[in-house]
């Protein structure tokens, strides 16, 4: 399998990426808050025979760099980072975006802004607006940030909505928060503010402009996303289907690897 790694520079950001495979169809994976590109390794391994799979670190996360300006990265800046990666990838076939958690808002935003560019869209752990549980978690995260108690952030995430993930991934989350730099912590704080300021997704993004075939996958036990959100989105997005995974929480294929089979059915199946 052909593997490429590099850095895409866009505006005030340096974005590290990995590209797996050399297929003309391109799959770009957009992570959730504070998630590095590593969360997509299983997806890259599974789908690189069928796509050029591109994974990356969003500004303020992992090995990315904010070259100038403050830690706040606007939603539009994040959408434009994806655009810079699309231009760098230069798909010769179809373009698919896969977003997870907060990454679903960015992927949907890109598909709405550039509807002719995206043929398929996978939105995993997708919400239309912060629910009460999410608001509570963000309020507690703000307190931990103010006290600079970054290590406790892992306990907050795992305790509130990560109970179903495996021990290995729980340890990875704990290590990530224990070793969180001030710059990454500042970016995490700003991302939390983004979630709260975005409000209802349909007010921030014109979902009616999305023309891509869309799959929304949510877990029935996801505490930070209301179950009705994906059905509301289905009524707005023209070519949208929804899949509710019974018993799964927020981290989906980290909890159940077989969920990748559902992604494959959608991505490789006949329309």
SERO-4910 file (N, C-alpha, C, O; in steps of 0.05 Angstrom, whole numbers):
BEGIN
 pado doro    nc1    nc2    nc3   cac1   cac2   cac3    cc1    cc2    cc3    oc1    oc2    oc3
  Unk    A     17    -24      0      0      0      0     18     25      0     35     28     17
  Unk    A     12     43    -19     28     68    -20     20     86      4     -4     89      9
  Unk    A     40     96     17     36    114     40     51    140     36     75    139     29
  Unk    A     38    162     42     51    188     39     45    204     64     23    204     74
  Unk    A     65    219     74     60    237     96     73    264     89     93    266     75
  Unk    A     60    285     99     70    311     93     55    333    109     41    326    128
  Unk    A     59    357    100     46    380    114     34    398     92     47    405     73
  Unk    A      9    405     96     -5    425     80     -6    451     95    -16    452    117
  Unk    A      4    472     83      3    498     96    -21    514     84    -23    517     60
  Unk    A    -38    523    102    -61    540     94    -62    564    112    -65    561    137
  Unk    A    -61    587    101    -64    612    116    -45    611    140    -20    612    136
  Unk    A    -55    610    165    -38    611    189    -33    584    201    -25    582    224
  Unk    A    -39    563    186    -37    536    197    -18    518    181    -15    521    157
  Unk    A     -5    500    195     10    478    183     -3    452    191     -5    446    215
  Unk    A    -14    438    171    -31    415    176    -17    389    168    -13    384    144
  Unk    A     -9    372    188      4    346    181    -18    327    171    -40    326    182
  Unk    A    -11    311    152    -30    291    141    -16    265    134      9    264    132
  Unk    A    -31    244    131    -22    219    121    -42    211     98    -66    215    100
  Unk    A    -30    200     77    -47    190     54    -40    161     50    -17    153     46
  Unk    A    -61    145     50    -58    116     47    -72    107     21    -95    113     16
  Unk    A    -56     94      3    -67     85    -22    -64    106    -44    -57    129    -39
  Unk    A    -68     98    -69    -66    116    -91    -89    113   -111    -86    116   -135
  Unk    A   -113    108    -99   -137    105   -115   -146    133   -125   -142    152   -110
  Unk    A   -159    135   -148   -169    161   -157   -192    172   -140   -196    196   -138
  Unk    A   -207    154   -127   -228    163   -108   -214    170    -81   -197    155    -72
  Unk    A   -222    192    -69   -210    202    -45   -229    202    -22   -252    211    -25
  Unk    A   -220    193      1   -236    194     26   -220    210     46   -198    203     54
  Unk    A   -231    233     54   -218    250     74   -234    248    100   -258    251    101
  Unk    A   -220    243    122   -232    238    148   -228    262    167   -205    272    170
  Unk    A   -249    271    178   -249    296    195   -255    288    224   -277    278    230
  Unk    A   -236    293    241   -238    284    269   -254    302    287   -261    325    280
  Unk    A   -262    291    310   -275    307    330   -255    323    347   -231    324    341
  Unk    A   -266    337    366   -250    355    383   -227    339    397   -232    319    409
  Unk    A   -203    350    394   -179    339    407   -172    311    397   -153    299    408
  Unk    A   -185    301    377   -179    275    365   -157    278    344   -161    294    325
  Unk    A   -135    264    346   -115    265    326   -122    246    303   -142    232    304
  Unk    A   -106    247    282   -111    230    259   -111    200    265   -121    184    250
  Unk    A    -98    193    288    -96    165    296   -123    152    299   -125    127    297
  Unk    A   -144    167    305   -170    154    309   -181    142    283   -200    126    285
  Unk    A   -169    148    260   -179    138    235   -162    115    224   -166    107    201
  Unk    A   -143    105    239   -125     84    229   -140     59    219   -134     48    198
  Unk    A   -160     51    234   -175     27    226   -190     32    200   -193     15    183
  Unk    A   -200     57    197   -214     64    172   -195     65    149   -201     55    127
  Unk    A   -171     76    153   -151     77    132   -143     50    123   -141     44     99
  Unk    A   -139     32    142   -131      4    136   -153    -10    120   -147    -24    101
  Unk    A   -178     -6    128   -200    -20    116   -206     -9     87   -212    -25     70
  Unk    A   -203     17     83   -213     28     58   -192     37     38   -198     45     16
  Unk    A   -166     35     46   -145     43     27   -144     27      2   -134     38    -18
  Unk    A   -154      2      0   -155    -11    -26   -175      2    -45   -174     -2    -69
  Unk    A   -194     17    -34   -216     28    -50   -215     58    -53   -229     69    -70
  Unk    A   -199     72    -37   -196    101    -37   -167    108    -31   -152     92    -20
  Unk    A   -160    133    -38   -138    146    -25   -149    158      0   -163    177      0
  Unk    A   -141    147     23   -152    155     49   -133    176     61   -109    171     65
  Unk    A   -144    199     67   -128    221     78   -138    227    107   -161    233    111
  Unk    A   -119    225    126   -125    232    153   -106    255    161    -84    257    150
  Unk    A   -115    271    181    -99    295    187   -106    305    215   -125    297    227
  Unk    A    -89    323    225    -93    336    251   -104    365    246    -91    381    232
  Unk    A   -127    370    256   -139    397    254   -122    417    270   -109    409    289
  Unk    A   -122    443    262   -106    463    277   -111    461    307   -134    460    316
  Unk    A    -90    461    323    -91    460    352    -92    432    363    -94    428    387
  Unk    A    -90    412    345    -91    384    353    -66    369    344    -56    374    322
  Unk    A    -56    351    361    -34    334    353    -10    350    344      0    367    359
  Unk    A      0    343    320     25    356    311     20    380    293     39    391    281
  Unk    A     -5    388    291    -10    412    275      2    437    288      8    437    312
  Unk    A      5    458    273     16    483    284     -1    507    276    -11    509    253
  Unk    A     -6    524    295    -18    550    290      5    570    287     18    577    307
  Unk    A     11    579    263     35    594    258     33    623    266     53    636    272
  Unk    A      9    633    268      5    661    276    -23    664    287    -41    647    282
  Unk    A    -28    685    302    -54    690    313    -60    673    338    -42    658    347
  Unk    A    -84    675    348    -91    662    373    -99    633    369    -99    622    347
  Unk    A   -107    621    392   -115    592    392   -143    588    380   -149    566    373
  Unk    A   -159    609    379   -186    606    368   -185    600    338   -174    616    323
  Unk    A   -196    577    330   -198    570    302   -228    569    295   -242    553    306
  Unk    A   -236    587    278   -265    590    272   -275    566    256   -259    550    245
  Unk    A   -301    562    256   -313    541    240   -306    544    211   -299    525    197
  Unk    A   -307    569    201   -300    573    173   -271    566    167   -265    555    146
  Unk    A   -253    573    186   -225    565    182   -222    535    180   -206    525    164
  Unk    A   -237    521    197   -235    491    196   -246    480    170   -234    461    159
  Unk    A   -267    492    160   -278    484    134   -257    489    112   -253    473     94
  Unk    A   -243    512    114   -223    519     93   -198    501     95   -185    497     75
  Unk    A   -192    492    119   -170    472    122   -177    447    106   -160    436     92
  Unk    A   -202    437    109   -211    414     93   -208    420     63   -200    403     48
  Unk    A   -216    444     55   -214    452     27   -186    451     17   -180    442     -5
  Unk    A   -167    461     34   -139    460     26   -129    431     23   -113    426      5
  Unk    A   -139    413     39   -132    385     37   -144    372     12   -131    356     -2
  Unk    A   -169    380      5   -181    371    -19   -165    380    -44   -160    364    -62
  Unk    A   -158    405    -44   -142    415    -66   -115    401    -68   -106    395    -90
  Unk    A   -103    396    -45    -77    381    -46    -81    353    -56    -64    343    -71
  Unk    A   -103    340    -48   -108    312    -57   -114    311    -86   -107    292   -100
  Unk    A   -128    332    -96   -135    334   -125   -148    308   -135   -137    294   -152
  Unk    A   -172    301   -124   -185    276   -131   -190    274   -161   -199    292   -174
  Unk    A   -183    251   -172   -188    246   -200   -214    230   -204   -223    226   -226
  Unk    A   -225    220   -182   -250    206   -181   -269    220   -163   -271    245   -162
  Unk    A   -284    205   -147   -303    216   -128   -290    225   -102   -269    214    -94
  Unk    A   -302    244    -89   -293    253    -63   -314    246    -42   -337    251    -45
  Unk    A   -305    232    -21   -321    225      2   -309    239     27   -285    238     31
  Unk    A   -327    250     43   -318    260     69   -331    243     91   -354    236     90
  Unk    A   -315    236    111   -325    222    135   -318    239    159   -295    244    165
  Unk    A   -339    246    174   -335    262    198   -343    247    222   -362    231    221
  Unk    A   -330    252    245   -337    240    270   -341    262    291   -325    280    294
  Unk    A   -363    260    306   -369    279    328   -368    308    317   -383    314    298
  Unk    A   -352    325    329   -351    353    319   -343    354    290   -351    372    275
  Unk    A   -327    334    281   -319    334    253   -343    331    234   -340    338    210
  Unk    A   -366    322    244   -389    320    227   -399    348    219   -409    352    197
  Unk    A   -397    367    238   -405    395    232   -387    407    210   -397    421    192
  Unk    A   -361    401    212   -342    412    192   -346    398    165   -346    411    144
  Unk    A   -350    372    165   -354    357    140   -380    366    127   -381    370    103
  Unk    A   -401    369    143   -427    378    132   -425    407    122   -436    414    101
  Unk    A   -410    423    136   -406    451    128   -392    452    101   -398    469     84
  Unk    A   -372    435     97   -357    434     72   -375    424     49   -376    436     28
  Unk    A   -391    403     54   -408    392     34   -430    412     26   -439    412      3
  Unk    A   -438    430     45   -458    450     38   -446    473     23   -458    485      5
  Unk    A   -421    480     29   -407    502     16   -397    494    -12   -397    511    -30
  Unk    A   -389    469    -15   -379    460    -41   -395    435    -49   -384    413    -51
  Unk    A   -421    438    -55   -438    415    -60   -430    398    -84   -434    374    -85
  Unk    A   -418    411   -104   -411    396   -128   -385    380   -125   -379    362   -141
  Unk    A   -371    385   -103   -345    372    -99   -348    345    -85   -331    327    -89
  Unk    A   -369    342    -69   -371    318    -51   -393    300    -62   -416    308    -65
  Unk    A   -386    275    -66   -405    255    -76   -418    239    -54   -441    231    -55
  Unk    A   -402    233    -33   -413    218    -10   -404    230     16   -382    242     17
  Unk    A   -421    227     36   -416    240     62   -424    220     84   -447    211     84
  Unk    A   -405    214    102   -411    197    125   -409    214    150   -387    225    156
  Unk    A   -430    215    166   -431    231    190   -436    213    214   -458    203    217
  Unk    A   -415    208    230   -417    189    252   -417    204    279   -401    222    283
  Unk    A   -436    197    296   -440    212    321   -447    241    315   -433    259    322
  Unk    A   -469    244    301   -477    270    290   -499    282    307   -519    269    313
  Unk    A   -496    308    314   -516    322    329   -523    348    316   -506    360    302
  Unk    A   -547    358    320   -556    383    309   -550    407    328   -548    430    319
  Unk    A   -548    401    354   -543    422    373   -534    409    399   -541    386    404
  Unk    A   -520    424    416   -512    413    442   -536    407    459   -554    423    463
  Unk    A   -537    382    470   -559    376    489   -550    383    517   -528    393    521
  Unk    A   -568    378    536   -562    386    564   -537    372    574   -522    383    590
  Unk    A   -534    346    567   -510    331    576   -484    343    565   -465    346    580
  Unk    A   -485    351    540   -461    363    528   -455    390    541   -432    396    547
  Unk    A   -476    406    546   -472    432    559   -459    428    587   -442    443    595
  Unk    A   -469    407    601   -458    402    628   -428    394    626   -412    403    642
  Unk    A   -421    377    607   -394    369    604   -376    393    597   -354    395    608
  Unk    A   -385    410    579   -369    433    571   -365    452    595   -344    463    599
  Unk    A   -386    456    611   -384    473    635   -362    461    654   -346    476    665
  Unk    A   -362    435    658   -342    422    675   -314    424    663   -295    427    677
  Unk    A   -313    421    636   -287    424    623   -275    452    626   -251    454    629
  Unk    A   -292    472    626   -283    499    630   -270    503    658   -250    516    661
  Unk    A   -282    490    678   -271    491    705   -244    478    706   -225    489    718
  Unk    A   -241    455    693   -216    441    693   -195    457    678   -171    458    686
  Unk    A   -203    470    656   -184    487    641   -174    510    658   -151    516    658
  Unk    A   -193    523    672   -185    546    689   -165    538    711   -148    553    718
  Unk    A   -168    513    721   -151    503    742   -126    490    730   -108    482    745
  Unk    A   -125    488    704   -103    474    689   -100    445    697    -78    433    697
  Unk    A   -122    433    705   -122    405    713   -129    388    688   -151    377    686
  Unk    A   -110    387    670   -116    374    644   -120    344    646   -137    333    632
  Unk    A   -106    331    664   -108    302    667   -136    294    674   -145    273    666
  Unk    A   -150    311    689   -178    304    697   -197    305    673   -219    295    675
  Unk    A   -188    317    651   -205    317    627   -210    289    616   -232    284    606
  Unk    A   -191    272    618   -195    244    609   -216    230    626   -233    216    615
  Unk    A   -215    234    652   -235    222    670   -263    233    663   -283    218    664
  Unk    A   -265    258    656   -290    270    649   -302    258    624   -325    250    623
  Unk    A   -285    255    603   -294    244    578   -302    215    581   -323    206    572
  Unk    A   -284    199    592   -290    170    595   -314    166    614   -331    148    608
  Unk    A   -315    181    635   -336    177    655   -364    185    644   -384    173    651
  Unk    A   -364    206    628   -390    217    619   -401    203    594   -425    199    591
  Unk    A   -383    197    574   -393    185    550   -374    166    536   -377    160    512
  Unk    A   -354    156    551   -336    137    539   -334    111    554   -313     97    552
  Unk    A   -355    104    569   -354     79    585   -351     54    568   -340     34    577
  Unk    A   -361     55    544   -362     30    528   -337     25    511   -334      4    499
  Unk    A   -318     43    511   -294     39    495   -275     20    509   -277     17    534
  Unk    A   -257      8    494   -239    -11    506   -217      1    523   -213     26    522
  Unk    A   -204    -15    539   -184     -6    558   -161      8    544   -150     28    554
  Unk    A   -153     -3    521   -130      9    506   -136     38    499   -119     55    502
  Unk    A   -160     43    488   -166     70    480   -170     88    504   -164    112    502
  Unk    A   -181     77    526   -183     93    550   -155    103    559   -152    125    568
  Unk    A   -136     85    557   -109     92    565    -97    113    547    -83    131    555
  Unk    A   -104    111    521    -94    131    502   -105    158    508    -91    179    507
  Unk    A   -131    159    515   -143    185    523   -130    196    548   -125    220    549
  Unk    A   -126    179    568   -113    188    592    -85    199    587    -78    220    598
  Unk    A    -70    185    571    -43    194    564    -43    221    549    -27    238    554
  Unk    A    -63    223    531    -65    248    516    -70    272    534    -57    293    530
  Unk    A    -88    269    553    -94    291    570    -72    297    591    -67    320    597
  Unk    A    -59    276    600    -37    279    619    -14    295    606      0    309    620
  Unk    A    -10    291    580     12    304    566      3    328    549     18    337    531
  Unk    A    -21    338    555    -31    360    539    -14    385    543     -9    394    566
  Unk    A     -6    397    521      9    422    522    -10    445    527    -34    443    524
  Unk    A      1    468    536    -16    491    540    -29    500    514    -52    508    514
  Unk    A    -15    498    492    -26    505    466    -49    487    458    -70    497    449
  Unk    A    -46    461    462    -68    443    456    -91    447    475   -115    445    466
  Unk    A    -86    453    500   -107    458    519   -123    483    512   -147    484    513
  Unk    A   -108    503    503   -121    528    494   -139    523    470   -161    533    469
  Unk    A   -129    507    452   -145    500    428   -170    484    435   -191    488    424
  Unk    A   -167    465    454   -189    449    463   -211    467    476   -235    464    471
  Unk    A   -202    486    492   -221    505    504   -236    521    483   -260    524    485
  Unk    A   -221    530    463   -234    546    442   -253    528    426   -274    538    417
  Unk    A   -247    503    422   -265    485    408   -291    482    423   -313    481    412
  Unk    A   -289    480    450   -313    478    467   -330    503    463   -355    501    462
  Unk    A   -317    526    461   -332    551    457   -346    551    430   -368    561    426
  Unk    A   -332    539    410   -344    537    383   -370    521    384   -390    528    371
  Unk    A   -370    499    399   -393    482    400   -417    498    411   -439    497    401
  Unk    A   -412    513    432   -433    528    445   -442    552    428   -466    559    428
  Unk    A   -424    564    414   -431    588    399   -445    581    372   -459    597    360
  Unk    A   -440    556    362   -451    549    336   -481    547    338   -495    553    318
  Unk    A   -492    539    361   -521    537    364   -532    514    348   -519    493    346
  Unk    A   -556    517    337   -568    496    321   -555    495    293   -552    515    280
  Unk    A   -548    471    285   -532    468    261   -547    479    236   -534    490    218
  Unk    A   -573    475    235   -587    484    210   -588    515    208   -594    526    187
  Unk    A   -582    528    231   -581    558    230   -553    567    222   -550    590    212
  Unk    A   -533    550    225   -505    557    219   -497    547    191   -481    559    178
  Unk    A   -509    525    183   -502    512    157   -528    507    142   -547    496    153
  Unk    A   -528    514    116   -552    508    100   -551    479     90   -540    473     69
  Unk    A   -562    461    106   -560    433    100   -575    426     75   -570    404     63
  Unk    A   -593    443     66   -608    437     41   -590    438     17   -597    428     -4
  Unk    A   -567    450     20   -548    452     -3   -531    427     -7   -517    424    -27
  Unk    A   -532    409     13   -516    384     10   -529    366    -11   -552    358     -8
  Unk    A   -514    360    -31   -524    342    -53   -512    315    -51   -521    297    -66
  Unk    A   -492    311    -35   -479    285    -32   -498    264    -21   -515    270     -4
  Unk    A   -494    239    -29   -508    217    -15   -497    216     13   -472    215     17
  Unk    A   -514    216     32   -506    220     60   -515    197     78   -538    188     76
  Unk    A   -497    187     95   -504    167    115   -498    179    143   -476    188    148
  Unk    A   -518    179    160   -514    188    188   -515    163    205   -534    147    204
  Unk    A   -495    159    222   -493    135    239   -490    145    268   -471    159    275
  Unk    A   -510    138    285   -509    146    313   -513    122    331   -525    102    322
  Unk    A   -504    123    355   -508    102    374   -532    108    392   -536    131    400
  Unk    A   -547     87    398   -572     91    414   -565    100    443   -582    112    456
  Unk    A   -541     94    452   -533    101    480   -515    125    481   -502    129    502
  Unk    A   -513    141    460   -497    165    460   -510    186    477   -531    196    470
  Unk    A   -498    192    500   -510    211    519   -508    240    511   -524    256    520
  Unk    A   -490    247    493   -486    275    486   -499    283    460   -495    306    451
  Unk    A   -514    265    448   -529    271    424   -558    261    427   -562    238    434
  Unk    A   -577    278    421   -605    270    423   -612    253    399   -604    259    376
  Unk    A   -627    232    404   -633    213    383   -649    225    360   -646    216    337
  Unk    A   -664    246    365   -681    258    344   -665    274    324   -675    281    303
  Unk    A   -640    281    331   -624    298    314   -620    287    286   -624    302    266
  Unk    A   -614    261    284   -608    251    257   -633    248    240   -632    251    216
  Unk    A   -656    243    253   -681    242    238   -689    270    229   -701    273    207
  Unk    A   -683    290    244   -688    318    235   -671    324    211   -680    336    192
  Unk    A   -645    316    212   -627    321    190   -636    306    165   -634    317    143
  Unk    A   -647    283    168   -656    267    145   -678    281    130   -680    278    105
  Unk    A   -694    296    144   -715    311    130   -705    336    115   -719    347     99
  Unk    A   -680    344    121   -669    368    109   -650    361     87   -650    374     66
  Unk    A   -633    341     91   -612    334     71   -626    316     50   -639    296     56
  Unk    A   -622    323     25   -637    311      3   -634    281      0   -654    267     -1
  Unk    A   -609    271      0   -604    243     -4   -591    231     21   -567    226     21
  Unk    A   -607    227     41   -597    220     67   -610    195     78   -634    192     77
  Unk    A   -594    177     89   -604    154    103   -591    153    131   -569    163    135
  Unk    A   -605    141    150   -596    141    177   -594    112    188   -610     95    180
  Unk    A   -575    109    205   -570     82    217   -566     86    247   -547    100    255
  Unk    A   -583     75    263   -581     76    292   -570     49    302   -582     28    297
  Unk    A   -547     50    315   -533     26    325   -542     21    354   -535     36    372
  Unk    A   -558      1    358   -569     -5    384   -546    -13    403   -529    -29    397
  Unk    A   -546      0    427   -527     -7    448   -500      7    445   -483      5    463
  Unk    A   -495     21    423   -470     35    419   -471     63    430   -493     76    431
  Unk    A   -448     73    439   -446    101    449   -434    120    429   -439    117    405
  Unk    A   -419    139    439   -409    160    422   -386    152    404   -382    164    383
  Unk    A   -371    132    412   -346    126    398   -349    104    376   -329     96    364
  Unk    A   -372     94    372   -380     77    350   -359     55    343   -357     36    358
  Unk    A   -344     58    322   -327     36    314   -304     30    333   -292      9    332
  Unk    A   -298     48    352   -280     41    373   -293     22    393   -279      7    407
  Unk    A   -319     24    395   -333      6    413   -340    -21    399   -339    -42    411
  Unk    A   -346    -18    373   -354    -42    358   -341    -40    330   -351    -25    313
  Unk    A   -321    -56    326   -306    -55    300   -324    -62    277   -320    -54    254
  Unk    A   -345    -78    282   -362    -87    260   -378    -64    248   -390    -68    226
  Unk    A   -379    -41    261   -392    -18    249   -379    -10    223   -391      2    206
  Unk    A   -353    -16    220   -340    -11    195   -353    -26    172   -352    -17    149
  Unk    A   -366    -48    177   -381    -62    156   -404    -45    146   -410    -45    122
  Unk    A   -417    -30    164   -438    -12    155   -428     11    138   -440     18    119
  Unk    A   -404     21    146   -392     42    129   -386     31    101   -390     44     81
  Unk    A   -376      6    101   -369     -6     75   -393    -11     58   -392     -6     34
  Unk    A   -415    -20     69   -440    -24     54   -448      2     40   -457      2     17
  Unk    A   -445     24     54   -453     50     43   -433     60     22   -440     69      1
  Unk    A   -407     59     29   -386     70     12   -382     54    -13   -375     66    -34
  Unk    A   -385     28    -11   -378     11    -34   -402     -1    -47   -400    -13    -69
  Unk    A   -426      2    -35   -450     -9    -46   -459      7    -70   -450     29    -75
  Unk    A   -478     -5    -85   -489      8   -108   -511     27    -99   -528     20    -82
  Unk    A   -511     51   -110   -531     71   -102   -559     62   -110   -579     76   -105
***
